[in-house]
């Protein structure tokens, strides 16, 4: 028999991460709370993944993330039907698959949880992309609810005083918007607590991701894609802080016990862009087959990448900068610098870039980043074309050949 | 000791045998529906031609899209690495490879030891592949093998603006009804396909000397169009289509 595929697959299953069950329970509780918000006289705000959620938490408004919902739709392989439904409604197949599935899901109430709870308001921050502007406008019309837009100009090279003033003023407008919608005064005292918890949560999330610098890595980026959900949805709460403390403990224990995410880890890779949600299992198996672990990625680290700009004692002032200078809202050179730092920190042997049909701001500039990385590190870089939710943009046999060839190159080099 | 390489491509299956670092022989046939049967047949036919039997073969490496189906091979290696090994075996000075096959086109960069340094492949689109040329040949009622000869007689290549194979085909059909010369349309088709492939070469910053491999390398019109785009002359290889199988046999000798 040839020594391909099945022969290289590990015979024993990797040791499962225990915290995963708790995480699933926490997410279930979170969605049940959100779905029953109306009965409990609570308001629901839909917010973009990179939006400042802390003022909502301080106002006791339940934040709900259409993008997190999109990831759930993708993971449960329900993306294709919902994308087609949106296309039937007249949306282009070139539109982001998160936007398409969210828009069509609102109409058909489909997806793994039968649709999100209806929003009382929409909070849209364009630090992650421009698509969200039109997407949230569509939803504001559909649900007939107020929409707040936080406009964060791209910081190609620096955070200028003009940008600082412009964005900071909008934070006050955001608070005024919340007061207006809820007919309640903003709770500045609670904001201080929430700000500290959000800051601590991000520090802890960074620490979780840092645990993969250990050889062999106790978890992989595929695990990080899963554990990410809490820092996105429950940022600013004690729940996220407590959970990540436990997760760090578990990871440190795994490292001590020599438990690895990938059996016989030999190669360490860095991933760029969103996950291919409907192919996580296949991709993870494919890399494991080559004894390769995706130890880190540019995506999950985006929820702690701007910590350095946050002043926990002056939270509202500092988040203007922190939310403006996130990974997707900076220049290509700065993005490449972050990738270079990660390659060094995690000691990566290769860099896998997902050119994501849906996510234009993430995929635009990848070729330049690829060239910078090649020039400065000499590690092999692979670009695969796919989509985060729409499986019609994923060609398994073509991607398999690319990954196999990429791993063969890495093996040759490390021979 | 004798080593075998088997390359199951999307359109053709190829086999090669190597003994004492010398090429013993090769065979090419259509892949057909069943990749395992194609592997068995292309291997056994070559053995027969070479007056050898299975027990004479020390090791076998399979490659190409059907590589995993060849269950009697000792190892399966991607066509990227095999084309690198094959080109280096045929000519150790080669640094760049342009491989245009049935459903893939790729540009490969080799280091001085013949190891693959980098590669780029076409995305999920048939433009710039052998299949693209096959569709066009059918529309023009020309034998695939004759495309090259025809295009060499062109005086003013037509301009194909669509990238998509399906749209390009309708463009070609409207050119036919517009009474454009067949030779010019074919030259235009080669230009269009070459433009797609050249992007891959630029992506990896390909280096001279370059060998063109894959079945499409036999098409002179396409090779000329690519040379024009890239500004390099290809090093002539005698067996471009069999290059992947030859590389697989070379790698079999290293198992």
Interface residues (C-beta under 8 A of the other chain):
Chain A: X1 X2 X3 X4 X5 X367 X374 X380 X381 X383 X385 X393 X395 X397 X398 X401 X402 X404 X405 X408 X409 X412 X413
Chain B: X62 X65 X67 X68 X70 X71 X72 X73 X74 X75 X76 X77 X78 X79 X80 X81 X104 X115 X116 X117 X118 X119 X120 X121 X123 X124 X203
